[in-house]
């Protein structure tokens, strides 16, 4: 039990890094997790056809804070002790995430408006999927570079921006390939090859042109062509990131599409009742 507690505590310590703080309000990376998860939960509740979505979301938000208090009281120290201000902030940003999720489902422009020849909802799903992979990976790997400008506490901003933007582009190109390449194996290979080639290009510019070195875990041999330096875990992730992102994109795409259709039915039924 102690090993599990220590593992969770060590791997979530970076989430407590404060992004903004005032006498009444604060925002850390846990706040982003609460917003992100609440968006996903509200859409997932709609996907499952749950009627009292706000009640269930409220129960989850409040229960999470109660569990934190109980674990601290039991001296497990799984989470750091929080003040009332911290817990209040968590609940507020959680509701904010719920409102964002509801707005995305209700907004009719998601399907009618096209940007870059793709429906707006595809861009939303691409961003949400990219954020999932980039946030979890960069936060847990803890990138650290030889040039201080590219470093930041908690979540390395440089690595996160590159992964986030790169995965968005990858997800959208994959959706484009999906419409033009019918064979799934060919489509996955083309998508992976396009992404990995772009990754090597960015690595080349960063390493040889900008002289940026990843010094997070000491000097390790390069993965390929003198590029991509890091641990074996990093090598595995870099080789599989494109496919992982596609899998998450496909799951979120289906959930969002079905949930939005159910939300439209829900709205029409409500309008008929009050007509």
DRENBA-183815 format. One record per residue: x, y, z of N, C-alpha, C in turn; residue in three letters. Coordinates in steps of 0.1 Angstrom, whole numbers, plus 5000, padded with zeros to 4 digits. Layout:
<rs>
XYZXYZXYZALA ...
</rs>
This chain:
<rs>
500849885000500050005000500950135000UNK 501950125008502850245009503550274996UNK 503950164988504550174976503650244966UNK 502350204966501350264957501150414960UNK 501050444973500850584977502050674973UNK 503250614975504450694972504550714956UNK 504150614949504250624934503250734929UNK 502050734934501050834930501550974934UNK 502050984947502451114952503651164944UNK 504551084940505751124932505351164918UNK 504451094912504051124899502951234897UNK 502451284908501451394907502051524913UNK 503251514918503751634925503851754916UNK 504151734903504251854894502851924892UNK 501751854894500451914892500152024902UNK 500852024914500652124924501352264921UNK 502152264910502852394906501852504903UNK 501952614910500952724909501252804896UNK 500252824888500352904876500053054879UNK 498953064888498553204892497953194906UNK 498253294914497653294927497453444932UNK 496253464939495953584945495353554959UNK 494953664966494353644979493053564979UNK 492353564967491053504967491053374957UNK 492053364949491953264938493353214935UNK 493453094931494653034926494452944914UNK 495452914906495252824895496552744894UNK 496452614895497652524892497252424882UNK 498252334880497952234869496852134873UNK 496552114886495452044890494152104885UNK 494152244885492952314880492652284865UNK 493752274857493552234843493052084842UNK 493452004851492951864851491451864855UNK 491051944864489651954868488752004856UNK 489252114849488552164838488452054827UNK 489552004823489651904813488751784816UNK 488851724828488051604831486551634832UNK 486251754836484751794837484151814823UNK 484951864814484551874800484251724795UNK 485251644797485051504792483951434799UNK 483751454812482751384819481351424815UNK 481151554812479851604808479451544794UNK 480451544785480251484772479951334773UNK 480751274782480551124784479151094790UNK 478751174799477351154805476251164794UNK 476451264785475551274774475651154765UNK 476851104762477050994754476350864760UNK 476350854773475650744779474150764781UNK 473750884778472250914779471850934793UNK 472750984802472351014816471551144816UNK 470451144823469551264823469951364832UNK 470351334845470751424855472251444855UNK 472751504844474151514842474751614852UNK 474151724855474651824864474751774878UNK 473751694882473651644895474851544897UNK 475051454887476151364888477451424888UNK 477651534880478951604879479151674893UNK 478151724899478251794912478651684923UNK 478051574922478451464932479851424931UNK 480351414918481751374916482651484921UNK 482351604918483251714922483351724937UNK 482251724944482251734958482851604965UNK 482551484959483051364965484551354964UNK 485151414953486551414951487251494962UNK 486651614965487251694976487051624989UNK 485951554992485751485004486851375005UNK 487051304994488051194994489451244998UNK 489751364992491051424995491251455010UNK 490151505016490151535030490351415039UNK 489551305035489651175042491051115042UNK 491651115030492951065028494051135036UNK 493851265037494851345045494551315060UNK 493251305064492951275078493551135082UNK 493551045073494050905075495550905075UNK 496151015072497651035072498250945060UNK 497550925049498050855038498950955030UNK 498551085030499351185023499451155008UNK 498351095003498251074989498151204981UNK 497451304987497351434981497851534992UNK 498351644987498851744996497651815003UNK 497751855016496651915023496252045015UNK 494952075014494452195007493652275017UNK 493652405014492752505022491352505015UNK 490452575022489152585017489152655004UNK 490052755002490152824990490552734978UNK 491452634981491852544971490652454967UNK 489952404976488852314973487752384966UNK 487452514970486452594964486852614949UNK 488152644947488552664933488452544924UNK 488752424930488552304923487152274918UNK 486252304927484752294923484352394913UNK 484752514914484452624905484952584891UNK 486252554890486752524877486152394871UNK 485752304880485052184876483752214869UNK 482952304875481752354869481952424856UNK 483052504855483452564843483652464832UNK 484352354835484552254825483252194820UNK 482252174830480952124826480252214816UNK 480252344819479652444810480252444797UNK 481652434796482252424783481852304775UNK 481752184782481352064776479952074770UNK 479052134778477652154774477552254762UNK 478352354762478352454751478852384738UNK 479852304739480452234727479352144721UNK 478552074730477551984725476352064718UNK 476052184724474852254719475152344707UNK 476452384705476752474695476552414681UNK 475652464673475252404660476352424650UNK 477152534652478252554643479352444642UNK 479352364653480352254653480252164641UNK 479052154635478952064623478752144610UNK 478152264612477852344600479052434595UNK 479852474604481052564601482252474597UNK 482852504586484052434581485252524581UNK 486352484587487552554587488652454582UNK 489452504572490452424566489852294560UNK 488652304555487952194548487552084558UNK 487552114570487152014580486052084589UNK 485052004594484052054603484652104616UNK 484052204622484652264634484852164645UNK 483952064646484051974657485251884656UNK 485751864644486951784642488151854648UNK 488251984646489352064652489252054667UNK 488052064673487852054687488351924693UNK 487951814686488351684690489851664689UNK 490451714678491851714676492651784687UNK 492151894691492851974702492651894715UNK 491551844718491251774731492151654732UNK 492251574720493051454720494551494722UNK 494951594714496351634715496751684729UNK 495851764735496151804749496251684758UNK 495451584757495551464765496851404765UNK 497351374753498651314751499851404756UNK 499851524751500951624754501051654769UNK 499851674775499851714789500351594798UNK 499851474796500251354804501751324801UNK 502151324789503551284786504551394791UNK 504351514787505351624791505351634806UNK 504251634812504151654827504851544834UNK 504751424829505351304836506751284833UNK 507151324820508551304817509451404823UNK 508951524825509751634831510951674823UNK 510751724811511751774803512551884810UNK 513851884807514751994812515852014802UNK 516052134798516952164787518152244792UNK 519152244784520452314787520352464787UNK 519252514780519052664779517852694788UNK 518152774799517152814809515852864803UNK 515952934792514753004786513652894783UNK 514052774779513152674775512652584787UNK 512952624799512452554811511452624818UNK 510552554825509552604834509152504844UNK 508752544856508452444867507152374864UNK 507152254868505852174867505752114853UNK 505352194844505152154830506052234821UNK 506952164814507852234805507152294793UNK 507052434793506252494783506652474769UNK 508052464766508552444753508152314747UNK 508352204755508052074751506552054749UNK 505752114758504352104757503752164745UNK 504252284742503752354730504052284717UNK 505252234716505652154704504852024703UNK 504651954714503851834713502351864710UNK 501851964717500451994715500152034701UNK 500952134695500752174682500952064672UNK 502051994674502351884665501351774664UNK 500751744676499751634676498351684670UNK 498151814672496951874666497051854650UNK 498151894645498351884631498351744626UNK 498951654634498851514631497451454631UNK 496651494641495251444641494451484630UNK 494651614626493851664615494351604601UNK 495651584600496051524587495551374587UNK 495551314598495051174599493551174594UNK 492751264599491351274595491251294580UNK 492151374574492151404560492551274553UNK 493551204558493951074552492850974553UNK 492050984563490950884566489950894554UNK 489751014549488751024538489350994525UNK 490650994523491250964510491950824509UNK 492350774521492950644521492050544528UNK 491450454521490450364527491150244535UNK 492250194530492950084537493450134550UNK 493050074561493350124575494850114577UNK 495450004573496849974575497750074568UNK 497350104555498150204547497950344554UNK 496750374558496450504564497250524577UNK 497350424585498050434598499550444595UNK 500050374585501550384581501850514576UNK 501050564567501250704561501250804572UNK 500250794581500150894592501350884601UNK 501750764605502950744613504150804607UNK 504350774594505550814587505550964586UNK 504451024583504351174582504751234595UNK 504151184606504451244619505951224623UNK 506451104621507851074626508851154618UNK 508551174605509451254597509451404602UNK 508251454605508151584611508851594624UNK 508751494632509451484645510951494644UNK 511451424634512951424632513351554627UNK 512551624619512851754613512951854625UNK 512051854634512051944646513251914655UNK 513551784657514651744665515951794659UNK 516051784646517251834639517451984641UNK 516452064639516552204641516852244655UNK 516152174665516452204679517852164683UNK 518252054679519551994684520752064677UNK 520652074663521852114656521852264652UNK 520652324651520552464647520452554660UNK 519552524669519352604681520152554692UNK 520852444691521752394702520952364715UNK 519752314713518952284725519152134729UNK 519552104741519851974746518951934757UNK 518351814755517551754766518451694776UNK 518551754788519451704798518651644810UNK 517451604808516551554819517151434826UNK 517751344819518151214825519551184821UNK 520451274819521851244816522051224801UNK 523251194797523551174783523351034779UNK 522351014770522050884765522250884750UNK 522550764744522750764729521450804722UNK 521650854709520550894701519750774696UNK 518450794693517650684688517950654674UNK 518050754665518250734651518850864645UNK 519750844635520350954628520951064637UNK 521451024649521951124658520951214664UNK 519651174663518551254669517751184679UNK 517051254687516151194698516951134709UNK 517351224718518151174730517251164742UNK 517351064750516551044762516650904767UNK 515650864775515550734781514950634771UNK 514850504775514250404767512650434766UNK 512150484778510750524778510450634768UNK 511350724767511150834757511250774742UNK 512150684740512250624727510950554723UNK 510450474733509150404730508050494727UNK 507950604735506850704733506950774719UNK 508150814716508350884703507950794691UNK 508250664692507950574682506450544681UNK 505750554692504350514693503450624694UNK 503950754696503050864699501950884688UNK 502350874676501450894665500250794666UNK 500550674668499450574669498650584682UNK 499250624693498550654705497550764703UNK 498050874697497250994694496050954685UNK 496250874675495150834666494150754674UNK 494550664682493650584690492750674699UNK 493350764706492650854715491750944707UNK 492250994695491451074686490151004682UNK 490350884678489150804673488150784684UNK 488550754696487650734707486950854710UNK 487650974711486951104715486051144703UNK 486451114691485651154680484351084680UNK 484350954682483050884683482150934695UNK 482850944706482050994718481451124716UNK 482251224711481751354708480651364698UNK 480751284687479851284676478451234681UNK 478551114688477251054693476651144704UNK 477451194713476951284724476251404718UNK 476851464708476251584702474951554695UNK 474751444689473551404683472451384694UNK 472851324705471951294716471551434722UNK 472451524723472151654728471151734719UNK 471251714706470251774697468851724700UNK 468851584702467551524704466951574718UNK 467851584727467451634741466851774740UNK 467451864732466952004730465652004723UNK 465551924712464251914705463151864714UNK 463351764722462351714731461951814741UNK 462851894746462552004756461752114749UNK 462052144737461352244730459852204727UNK 459652074724458352024722457452024735UNK 458152004746457452004759456852144762UNK 457652244759457252384762456552454751UNK 456352374739455652434728454152444730UNK 
</rs>
